[in-house]
Each structure stands twice: as C-alpha cells, then as structure tokens.
Amino acid sequence: MNRQATVALALCLMSGLTTTGYARQFAEEQGGQDDLWEDMGDWDETISPFNWSGFLDVAGGIRLQSDPYHPDNTTLADVRMQLQGAYTFSESKISFRGDALYNGAEDSWQSQIRELYWQGNLGFLGEAGKSVDVKAGQQILTWGTGDYLFLNDLFPKDYQSFFAGRDDDYLKYPSLSMKVSGYFNVLNVDVVITPEFEPDNGINGDVFSYFNPQTGANTSDRLTVSDENTPDKPEYALRLYRTLAGTELAVYGYKGFSKLPQAADVNGLPRYSELSVTGFSAVRAVGPGLGKLEYAFHDGEDTSGNAPRLPNDQSRFLVGYEQELIANLTGGIQWYTELTHDHEALMTNSLWPQYEPSQRRHVFTTQLRYQAWRQTLSLQAFNFYSPTDGDGYLRLKATWSPVDTWQLSGGLNLFYGDEPHTFYSQFRDASNIYASFRYYFGE
C-alpha cells in the first residue's frame, strides 16, 4: 500500500468509518464498479489486516541572530525515526505511531508514543451502539475552526516544535484520552475524557528564551512547575455539531485547567489554574470561498479580576475567510481578539501593570498557499500581526516531494516587534531558518 492510500485509510477510519465502509467508499470512488465491491467481499482473504510504514527524518535550524541567553545558535538538530502500524479487525482497529530521536539542540535522546489506541464501533451492544464509536488510548485530538489560533481547542500543543520548524503535525501534542462519538439524526456528539491533566509543551527556556516580568528581561532559566502546582485530575471536553441550512454549526464545552502555567501560588511559583470554556463556531460557504466564525468564553478562578496571581476571564472571538484566488493559489485572512474582563481591576491589582496586555488584544493573520509542479511543490506564507501589541510572527515554508519516497522542506520563523514583553516580540532572538529531509519506507 503506498503512502497516499495509507493516509486515506487512516482518515476514513478516524472519521468513524468501519472497514467495510472504507471498502465501499473506495469502490464508489473507482466509478461505482460493482465488480470491485464484489471482489472485496472476502476482505480478510485479499488484503492483510496489518499495515505499517514509517520515515527517517534529518532536520537542522539556526538562529538569524545571537541570543545572549543561548550562546549556541542551534535551534533544531533532529535525527528522527517514526514507525506506525495498524491492525484492522472486522469492526475496529488498533493503531500505533511512535518516534525515537536524537535532539541535538538539547543534546538528548528522546522517544514519544504519539498514538497507541483502539478504535471501534459499539454495534455489538445492539442497534443503538451502531451509532457510537469509541477511540481509547494515546491519541492526537483537535477541533475548532482557526488556523494556528485556538479558542475552543484545549487539547495539548507543542509550541517548542512549532517555533523550531518541525512539521505542523508536531504542533499537536498527544494525550491519553477516551473519545466517544455519537452520530444521530438531530446532531452529532463528541465527548473526550482525559483521566489526568495534560499541559502544553510551552516555551520553557531550554532552546528559546522568554520574557520574565520579575526581571523585566528575557531569561533562559528553565520554567518548571512543581508536582504540587500541576493538577492530577481529569479534563472533560464536549462538542455538539451538525450541518443546518448549509452551515456547519458546533457548540463546545471544556472543564479542566489552563494549558500553560499562567497563574502563581503564594510564593510566586508558576502553577496551572482551573479553567472552564464554553463556545460555538460556524463555517459556511460565502461567495466563492469559505467563511468561519468562532467564540469562546474562558472562565477561570478569578471572577472579579482582583487576584493578581490569577489570569482574568477572557472572551475570545475569531472571524476568518479563505478562497482560491487563482488556480493553485489559496488565500486566507483571520481576525482574532481577546477581550480581558475586569481589566480595570487587573491594572489596579497587577504586580506588573506595565506588562499587562491591552483590554482588547487583536491579531490579524494572512495566509497564502501555492502548489506547483503537479502539486509536488507546496509554498506557504503565514503572518501573525498584532496592531495592539505592535508585534508579529512570519512563517515561510516550502515543501518539495517529487516522489512518494522522500520529501525536502525548509522555512523561516521570523519574530518581530518593538516591546520586549509582548507575546511575539519576546521571541525576536528565536528567529530561525531550518531545513529537513525525510525518507519514507514501508507498505
């Protein structure tokens, strides 16, 4: 099985299709050939239930300027091998995907199980169970409408990988969870339970320095959170969605903790605070393109804004639009804003009011994606710009894959801004260029 077929099979299974559902869809895509469907009737006899693949990846990156807090200009130096495999039963499958790598930027050997889960339909429980799928184990989870902007998606992220230039797949961090999905006439339901809190892998000083308000400057001191300040309780996430009058509508809920240690204890040490999130989204065709709208209310421990060691509640909004501008060139824009509640109380009680964000922080994003050479070459430009902070972040990436067996890519991460404490500007010394070569193998 080549790489495209493997990806197609995985996507179909993740969408809740059973093995037989995938086979029927495959037959229909071949022009509705009944004989093909009949030939696939003896599925177990014609196609192996086990498939596997993997890749070897070598990647390197360097800073565009020196960082006084990191004398080594290396930002990326990976030698990585990934193996993935799946065993498909009649109505379920077991899937694995794991990485082993040498991280030269941190001079350490690392490994990560990105996926190890069972996924199947509950039809064995009766007629009602046929509408319910379960996915249990280590997995990558995502939902919401934003491009690189997350309002209702409270699943863990890996911002160190994102800033270093690793593949976009590594922005998503795995979590040990159970996802139950129900598909009904009225609406569809996703419920995700993560038994133990899984935070983001944020910027912690290991490779990229960050702004410390206590000193008023950047630091490379490792940001660690003690066990006492890290929750060991479950997280719960909910999504209700359906399509109505051509509009994809969704309602979200989350009960857990902030994914970054934005709070502090009485001794000033970082901690994760309790967080509840409710929101909605809508996506529909608008003219020749696609429009999207999303809202989320982040309700934390501080309900009045008077607790300086806790983040204030926020309302977050996103409006976006994308369309194909000319053949093979797609453009997109997004407007995102964070409205901080009780901002006056925040400024009155803050330990460092000079570093607090504006009551309304805006971010505009623009994106261009171009494919050429029969889609073997992909070019992307993505820019974040905050007019309220006066800073931004430009991502440029090119990927060339003339054959299925290898891929060459490279890019730029450029942070800019005037103030040392704003979100993007604090990473100016992290600006870098990178390149990688990936070789695919397997079925």
N, C-alpha and C positions, 0 to 999 in steps of 0.2 A: 504494500500500500504506500503510495507516495505521500509527501508531506501535506499537500493540499487536501487529499482525501482524509488523512488523519485528523486535520483541523476541522474539516466539515463534520466528521463523525462526532468529534468531541462537542462541537457547538450544538448539534442536534440533540445529543444526549443531555447536555446542560439545559436545554430548553424544555426538557420534560418528555421528549420522545422516547418510546421504548425501542428496542432493537428492531422489532417488526415495523414500527412506524418509520424508522430511518430507511429501512429497505424499500418500503412502499414509496417514500418520498424520492429516493434515488431512482426508482423505476419511472416515476412520473416525470422527473427531470430529463430522462432519456427519451421523452416524447410519448409517454404513456404506453410503452411497449409491454403488452400483456405477457408475451412470452418471457420477457426478462423477469417479471414478477413471479411467473410460474417456476422459472429456473431457480429462483431464490427461496422457494418454498422449503427446501431442505437446507436451511441456513447453517445448521451445525455441521453439515457434511461438506459444504462447499467453501465456507470461509472460517478460518481459525478464530476461536473466541478470544484469543490473546493477541495483542499487538503491542509493539514497543518502538521507540525511537529516542533520539537524543541529539545533543550537539556539543561541540567543543568551541569555546569562545576565548579569544585573547583580546584584551582591551587596555588602553592606556590613555591618560589625560594629564595635562599640566596646567598650572595657573597662568593667566595672562600677565600677572604682576605678582610681586612678592607679598607675602602676608607676614608681618612682624611676629605674629603669634604662631606661625608654622613655617620654620626655616626650609623644610622640604617642600618643593613646588609640586610634588606629585599629588594629584587628586584622584587618579584612577590607575590601578595596575593589577588587573584581574587575569587569572588563568582559571577558567571555569569549565566544568563538565556537568551537563544536565542529562539525566535519564528519566524517561517517562514510559509508562506502560499501563495497559488497561486489560482486564479480563471481563468479558461480557457474558452474562447469563441470559436466560430467556426474557426476564423482565427487570433486570438490574445489572449493575456493573460495579467493579472495584477498580479504582484508578489511583495511580501513584505518579508523582513528579518530584524529583529531588535534585539538589545542587550540591556539588563539592567544589570548593575553590580555594586558591591562594590569593588573599587580598594583600597585594604589595603595599598599598597606601597605608595600611595599618600593620603590615608585617605579621600576618596571622593566617593560619589555616582555618577555614570555616566550612560549615555544612548547614543545609536548610532543607527540611521537608516542606515543599510548597503545597503539595496535595497528597493526601492519603485518605480517601473517603470511599464509602459505599453509597451508591445512589440507586434508588429503585422506586417502583410503583407499588402501592398498597392494595392492588386488586385482589390479593389473596384474602383480604378481610371482607370481601363482598362487593356489591355494586357501588356503595359509597366510596370505598377505598380506591376504586379505579380513577377517581378524580384527584387523588392525593399522591404526591411524590415526596420522598424524603432523601436528603443528602446529609450524611453524618460523617464527621471526621475533619481532618486538616484541609482547609479549602480557601480559595480566594473569593471574596464577596464584594459586590458592588451594586449600587443603584443610584438614581438621580439623573439629572439632565446636563449638568455643567461639564465643560471641557477643562480639566485641571482645576476646577473650582468645586468644592464640596460643601453642600448645605445640609442635606438630609442623609448623606452617606457618612455614617460614623464608624465604618469598618476601618481597620488599621491601614496606615500608609507608611511608606519608607521614603522619607524626604532626603536622606543621605544618598540613596541610589539615584533619585531624581536629579539632584543637583550635580552629581558626578557624571551623568551622561549614560548611565546604564539604560538598557532597553525599557520602554514605558511599562512593560509587564511588571517590572520590579518596583514601580511606584506602589502597587498593591501588595500589602503585607499579609501573609496567611494568618488564619485564626482557627483554633479548634472549636468548631461550632456544629450545631444541628440546624438545618434549614428544612422547614416543612412548607410545601407549596400546594395550594388547592386551586383547582380550575373549575369554575362554576359558571352558570349562565348569567347570573347577576353581576358577579365580579370575581376577580382572582385575588388570592391571598398568599403572601409570603410571611412566614414567622421564623425569625432567627434567634436561637438561644446560644449564647457563648458562656459556658459554665464558669469561666474565670476571665476577668478583665484582660484585654489585650491592647496595650497602648500603641501609639505611633512610634516608629523609629525616627525620632526627630534629630535636628542638628544638636550635637552634644559636645562639640569641641574636638572630637577625635581627628577629623580631617579638615573641617571648616570651623572657623571661629565664629562667635556670636556675640551680640551686644549684652553687656551686663549693666543694668541700671545702678547697681550699688557702686560701681567704679566709674560709670559714665564713659566706658570704652569697651571695645571688644576684648574677648578673652578666649583662650583655648583650654581653660580649666574644664575638666570633664564634668558635665552636668549629669549627676546621678540622683536617683530617687530611692530613698531607703525603703525597705520592706514595709515599715510601719506606715509610710505615706503612699504605698501602692496598694490599691484595693485587690482583694482576692474574692470578690463577689461576682455574680453573673451580670451579663449585659443582655438586654432584650431589644429586638428590633422588629418592626412590623411595617408591611406595605400592603395596601389595598389598591388595586388598579383595574381599569377596564377602558375600552375604547367606546366613546359616545359621540355620535354625530361627527365622526372623523377626527376626534381629538383624543389623544392618549392621556387619560387622567390618572393621577396617583395621589394617595394620602399616606403619610409616613408617621411613624412614632418610634422613639428610642428612649430607653431608660438605662442609664449606666453612669459613665464618668467621662470627664474631659480627656481627650486622647493625648494631649500634651500637658506637662506639669505647669499649668498657668497659675496655680494657687500656691500659697506658702503656709507653713504651720507657724506656731507662736514663736519659734526660734528662727524664722526666716528661711527654713529649708523647703525646697520645692516639694509639692505634692499634687496628686490628682484629685480634683473635686467632683462632687456629684453633679450629674447633668441629665436633664430631660429635654428632648427635642420633639416638636410636632411641626408638621409642614405639609405642603402639597406641591404638585407640579402638573404642568400641562404642555403637551407637544402636539403640533398640528401643522399641516401644510399651509403656508402663507405665500400666495403668489407662486413664483417659480421655485421657492425654497422652503425651508423648514424653520418654524418659529418655536421658541420654548420659553416657559415661564416657571420659576420655582421660588418658593418661600419656605423659610424655616425659623421657628422661634426657639432660641437656646435659653433654657430656663435653668439657672444654676443655683448654688446655695445662697448667694447674696441677692435677696429680693428687693433691697432698698438702695443698694449702692454705697452703703456706709461702711462696708468691711474692706479695708484697703488690701488685705491679703487674698481676696477672692475676686475672680473676674465678674464683671457685671453681666446681667442678662443682655441678650442681643436679638434683634430681628435681622434676618439676612434675606436679601432679595437678589434674584438673577433674571435678566431678560436677555435672550440671545436669538440670533438668526444666522442661517447659513444657506448658501445656494451655489450651484455650479455657475461660475462666471463665464467661462468659455470651455471648450472641450478639454477635459482632463485637469482643469483648474477650479478648485473649490475654495470659496472664501467664507469666513465666519467672523462675527463680532459678538461680544458679550458685554453687558453692563452688570456689575455686581456691587452691592453696597452692604455695609454692616452698620446698623443703627444701634448704638450703645445706649441702653436705657439708664435713667437716673444719672446722666452724665455730669450734671452739676454737683451731685453728691460725690461722684467719683473724683472730680477735680478737688473738692474740698478735703476729702479724706485720703487722697493718694499720697504714698510716701515719696513718689517722684512725679509730680504733676507735669513737669516739663517734658516727660517722655510718653505721656498718655496719648492715644490716638484721638483724632477728631471725633465729635459725636457721630458724624456720618462719614465713614471712610469709603471712598469709591475706588473701584478698579475697573478699567476698561481693557478688554482683550481683543486682539485682532489675530486672525489666522489665515494663512494661505497654504494650500496643499496642491502639489502638482505631480502628475505621473507622466512619464515619458518612456520611450523605447519599449513599447508594448507592455507598459506597467512594470518593467523591471527596475526602473529608476523612480524613486519617490523623494520629493523635496518638500520640506515643511519649514515654515516660519511662524512662530507663535510669540506674541509680545504681550506682557502684562504691563499696564501703566496705571499708577495711582495719582490722579491730579491733586488729591488732598494731602498725600504724603510727599509728592514730588519725587517719586522713585519708580523703578520698574525692573523688569527682567525679560530679556530677549533670549529665545531658544531657536537655534537654527539646526536642522538635521537633514542629512542626505543618506539614503539607503539604496544600494545597488545590489540586485540579486538576479544575475542573468540566467542562472540555472537553479534547480531545486536544492543542490547540494551545498552551496555556500553563499555567504552574504557579507558585503563590505559596507560599513557605515561610519559616519563621522559627524561631528557637530560642534556647536558653540553654546556655552551658557554664559551670558553677559548680564551682570547686575549693575544697576546704575542708580544714582540719587545724590542728593545734597546733604541730607542729615545722617549722622552715623547711627541713629537709633531706630529709624523707620524699618519696616519689615524687609523690603528688598534691599535697601541701601546698606544695611548692616553686613550684607554678604558681598560687598564690592570686591574684596580681596579674594573671594572664592571664584571669581570669573575664570572660566577654563575652556580649553579646547580638548577634544577627545576623538579617538578612532577605535574601531573594533573590527575583528574578522571572526566570522562564525562559520563552522563547518558542520553540516547536518549528516546524520547517519541513521540507519535503522530501516524498518519496513516502510 
